[in-house]
Amino acid sequence: MNAEEKARENDIPMPELQYNVRLIVDLADLDLQKLDRDLRSERERVVVAFLDTVGNESLPGTLTLTSLAKSFGNLQRQYADDYKLYNLWCIACSFAMPLFVTVFQS
């Protein structure tokens, strides 16, 4: 086996170059993973900021069913994966329920 391994090592052209290329590929992979994490984090911040805004609008009573539907529709279009992942439709329902109660009571 040792003779075969040495023969394979001798057959590898420019092992230093292959090592350097492998290192560059590994570093690029790490960069991509970091960028992916940063992008996910930014998307989460956008969703949280959106929910804070809607929550603040619902407190003084300025939120309407139309504006709520439009806002969550935009959020669903822009961040479809996050919308499904975080079950934002359920949060939309929690904001809409008091508005429906108000509409049906009047």
MODELLER restraints for C-alpha pairs under 7 A, 6 or more apart:
rsr = mdl.restraints
at = mdl.atoms
rsr.add(forms.Gaussian(group=physical.xy_distance, feature=features.Distance(at['CA:57:A'], at['CA:63:A']), mean=5.34, stdev=0.5))
rsr.add(forms.Gaussian(group=physical.xy_distance, feature=features.Distance(at['CA:64:A'], at['CA:99:A']), mean=6.95, stdev=0.5))
rsr.add(forms.Gaussian(group=physical.xy_distance, feature=features.Distance(at['CA:65:A'], at['CA:96:A']), mean=6.57, stdev=0.5))
rsr.add(forms.Gaussian(group=physical.xy_distance, feature=features.Distance(at['CA:65:A'], at['CA:99:A']), mean=6.50, stdev=0.5))
rsr.add(forms.Gaussian(group=physical.xy_distance, feature=features.Distance(at['CA:72:A'], at['CA:92:A']), mean=6.92, stdev=0.5))
rsr.add(forms.Gaussian(group=physical.xy_distance, feature=features.Distance(at['CA:76:A'], at['CA:83:A']), mean=5.65, stdev=0.5))
